[in-house]
Amino acid sequence: MAAENMAAEAAEHGQTAGEYIVHHLTFWQNHPPKNVVDFSVFNWDSIFWALFLGVLTCFILWQAARKASSGVPGRFQAAVEVLVEMVDAQARGIVHNATSRKFVAPLALTVFVWIIMMNTMDLLPVDLIPAIWGALHHDPHHAYMRSVPTADLSITMGLSVSVLLICIFYNIKIKGLGGWVHELFNAPFGSHPALWIPNFLMQVIEFIAKTVSHGMRLFGNMYAGELIFLLIAMMGGAFSMTGTGIGLAIGHIIAGSAWAIFHILIIVLQAFVFMMLTLVYVGQAHDSH
């Protein structure tokens, strides 16, 4: 209903449907990007929500650990225990080094819960947080606030690059610097000197491809979900503005409810996929070729 009212208000103030969507897909930045890739740009809204939800995630897990007892667990403790056991089982099946698992399993658990928390922000009414932010600035049409960090490519790529750095760390830790460099130039085609350059290029391409696909997969799904919610909001906005076309109102309710229910699956599934790929990539870093 909030999305419907805000969409109608946007139309009344002369915003087209395209302008309404573009406004909601614009980040709160320190300055506009000067190029397609501009590392001097910071999306403050994504950074704030990612950090806030990260702290909230750590607090929730800390609360579960603090209240854990050996007796009959409550619902919250039981849910967390099931989650921990699930992640630990996946980690045991992929990362066979017991010492590494002491770090990798908690890492996977944190990534899984953190991404679920960030993805879940997409279930809030699309205009709720932007409306509050606009009211605080007394200028809703020039106040930008996006609340889904995983719909920001810089956040998802930051996560995937972090996984890449962890993989490089374990490559060096497990195989030694010399062993890893030897592997870079001798796998996958063989150790003949003529194959050193092709081997190295293939290794670099593999690292880049895994990192890019890791971040892009999460971003693409969440960005598409955010865009669909905006399109559904415009259906309700069109009905509120004209007062005609009851089909728009019914479609707004049905489509919004159906997509929200389906999106719950996407929220959990994408977090699970990102966590599993993290475990797989770290596990591959332990394997010698």
N, C-alpha and C positions, 0 to 999 in steps of 0.2 A: 504493500500500500504506500509506503514511503517512496519507493522507486516510482510508482505511478504518479504521485503528487509532484515529485521533483521533475519528472519528465514533462508533465503538463506545464509546470511553471517555466521550464526552459523554453517551451514552445511559445508561451505567452510573452516572454522577453525577447522573442525574435530569433531564438536559436533553432536551427534546423536539426533534423535527426543526426546528420553527420557531425555538426558542431557539438551536439550534446555528447556523442560517443567520443569524439576527439578530446573534449575537455576531460572526460573521465579516464582517458588513457594517457593523459599528460602527467608526468612526474613533477613533484616538487624538487627542483634542482637548484644548485648553487649558481649555475648559468647555463644557457642553452648550448648544446653540443655544436662545435664548429665543424666537425667532420663526422663521417659515419662511425668512426671509432675515435673517441675522445676520452682519454683516461683522466682528464682533469675535471670531468663532470661527476658530481655525486648526487645520487637520487636519495635525498634525505628521508623521504617517506619510507622507502624500501629498507633503508638502513635502520630507521627507528623501529619499524614493526618487526624486522628480523631479529634485532637485538632484544626487544621487549619479549617476543615470543620465545626466544632462546633462554632468557633468564627465567621466564615462566615455566618452561619445560624442565629446566634444572631444579627449580623449586618444587615442582610436582613430584619429580623422581626422588628428590631429597626427602620430601614429606613421606613418601611411601617407604623409603629406607628407614627413616627415623621411627616410624610407627610400626615397623614390621615386628611380628612376634612369632614365637614357635607354636602358639596355640592355634585355635581355629581362626583363620584370617577373615577379615571383613571383606566386603565387596570390592573396595578400592584396592586393598592389598592383594586380593586374589587376582584382580584384573592385571595389576602390574606384574605379579609373579608369572602369570600365563604369558604376558608379553616378553618378559625377560627370558623365560625358558624357550620361547619360540625363537627369539633372536640368537640365544646361545646355541641352540641346536643347529641353526643355519651356519653359525660361525664355526662350530666343530666340524661340520661336514665339508667346509670349504678351506678353512685355514687350519692346517694340521699342526702347526707349531704352537705348543701350549703356552710358551712365554709370550708370543705375539698376541694370542687370544686375550690375554689379560688387558690389553689395550684395545684390540680390534673389536671385541664383542661389545664393550661399553660404547665405543665409537659408533658402531652400527645401531645400537639401541637409541643413542642420542640423535643420530641423523634421522632415524625412522620417526621418532616422536616429534622432533623439531619440524620436519617437513609436513607431517600431518597437521600440526598446529598452524603452520603458515598457509597450507592449502585450505584449511577450514575457514580462514578469513573470507574466502570466496562465497561462503554461504550467508554472510551478512547482507542485508539489503544494499544494493549497489550505491544508493544515495545517502545512506545513514552517516557514515564517517565523513564523506565529502561535505555533507550539509552542516555537520557540527563544526568542521574545520572552517568552512566558509562563514558561518555565523561568528566564530571567534575572530576572524579577520574583517568582519563587516563588509566583505566583498566576495560573495560566493562565486561570481563569474570569473574571478581571477585568482582564486585560491585552489591550488591543486593538491590532492591527497589520494594516493593509491594505497590500498591496505592489504594487497596480496603480494607479498615479497617474491613468491615463486613465479609470478607473472612478469617479473623483471629479469631480463636475460643476464644482467650483471650479477644478480644474486645467484642464479642457478649455475652460471659459469664460474662464479667464485667458489661455490661448493665443489664443482667438478675439478677445478684446478687444485683445490685443497686435497682432494682424493689423489690426484696425480702426484703431488708433492709427497704424500704419505707413501705412495707406491715406490717412488724413487728412493725414499728413505729406507724402506724395507729391502729394496733391491741391493742397496749398498750394505746394509746391516747384515743381511743373510749371506750374500755372495762375496762381500768385500768389494772395495772400489775397483780393484784390478779384475776381479771375476765378472763384475757387471760390465765393465768396459769391454772385456773379452767377449762377453755374450752379445753386446751391441754390434760387434763387427764380425761375429762368427755364426750368428743365427738370423734367419732360419735356413739359409741356403747351403751353408758349409763353411769350412775354415780356409779355403783356398784364398790367397791374397787378392786374386782378381775379383772375388766376391765380397770383399770387405766393404766397399762403397755401397753396392746394392743392399747388403745386409743392414748397414747403418741407416740408409734411407728408409728401408722398410720398417725398421724399428721406430724411427722418428714418426713416420706416417701412422703407425699403429698407436703410438702414444697420443698423437694429436687427434686421430679419429675417435679413439675411445673417450677422450676428454670432451671433445665437442659434442658427440652424440649423447654423452652422459648428461650434460647440462641442457642441451637443446630439447631432449625428450621431455623433461620435466617442464621446462618453460613453455613449449608448444602446447602441451595439454592444458596447462593452467591459464595461459593467455586466451586460448580458444574458449575455455569455460567462462572466463570473465567477459569476453565479447558477447557470448550467447546470452548471458544474464542481462547485459545492457540492451540487446535487441528485444528481449522479452519485456524489459521495463518500458521500452518505447511503445509496445502494443498497449499497455495500460495507460500510458501518457496520452496516446492518440485518442483513446476513448474518453478520458477525463476532459480533454480539451474540447472535443466536438460534442460529447453527450450522445452521440449516435454510434451505431455499429456495435450492438451488444455482443457480436461475435468476437470483437477485439477484447472486451472485458473477460469473456469466458475463456478465450484463448490465452489471455495473460495469466489467469489463475491456473488453468490446466497445464500449460507449458511450463510456467514457473515452478509448480509443484513437481511435475514429472522430471524436469531437468535437475532440480535440487536433489531429489531422491537418487537419480542416476549419478549425479556429481559426487555424492558421498562415496560411491564405489571408486570413482576416479581419484578422489582425494587419498584414499587408503592405498589403492593399487599403485599410484605413482610414487608414493612414499616407500612402499615395499620394493618396487622395482629399483628405485635409486639406492636403497639400502643393499639389496642383493647384488647389484652391479659393483657397489663399493667393496663388498666382501669378495666378489669374484676377482676384481682387479688387484686387491691386496693379496689374495691367494695366489694369483699368477706371479706376483712379485717374489713369492717364496719358491717358485718352481724354477729349476734350471733347465736350459735347453741344450 
